[in-house]
Amino acid sequence: EIVMTQSPATLSVSPGERATLSCRASQSVSRNLAWYQQKPGQAPRLLIYGASTRATGIPARFSGSGSGTEFTLTISSLQSEDFAVYYCQQYNNWPPWTFGQGTKVEIK
Amino acid sequence: QVQLQESGPGLVKPSGTLSLTCAVSGGSISSSHWWSWVRQPPGKGLEWIGEIYHSGSTNYNPSLKSRVTISVDKSKNQFSLKVSSVTAADTAVYYCAKREYNYGQLNYWGQGTLVTVSS
């Protein structure tokens, strides 16, 4: 099973600032990586797939990069609605699909 | 646009069987998608449970495989989850979700349903 490790666990950012979230895989997942956003009481929402392709309707301030074992989600200018928990998920080796433990982006 | 809706008992006794259904609307369960279950214990991260294709083909998380059964009912456009021999560790919000046939990302999710295992 591929283990996904996200850092940091919590990221404190001021509105308008840039946020950079990291996700590391225990072995190469090529570019088969997705990012999800989850707000309290809501289901996860797909943001990015294929490491860097934005899902339908996702604003351009969200961008993904990386390949192999190291990935990054960048939110270029944080809006109030972006404060949430973000998860990465690998879908290169399955079963099972595996998720990271999440990074909480909170208001500084 | 596809919509997914979970339903089932919110409380299950220890050693019992958890049973949930996911109703699919706005699309056919017989389309080229895999239909998944994902769970999230309170305050914790996401765990993929398993998935099914309309043909009946399934994939399960090896950590849960011995206790999990996922089935599909094409006549009702829905799929179901059963988890047997439940313990408090199975308490979680259970989500159903969908992915395209040749892609791994989960692009549609239900709103989730909380299942508590307690006597």
Interface residues (C-beta under 8 A of the other chain):
Chain A: E1 N32 A34 Y36 Q42 A43 P44 R45 L46 Y49 G50 A55 Y87 Q89 Q90 Y91 N92 W94 P95 P96 W97 T98 F99 G100 Q101 G102
Chain B: G45 L46 E47 W48 G50 N59 Y60 N61 P62 S63 Y95 A97 Y103 G104 Q105 L106 N107 W109 G110 Q111 G112
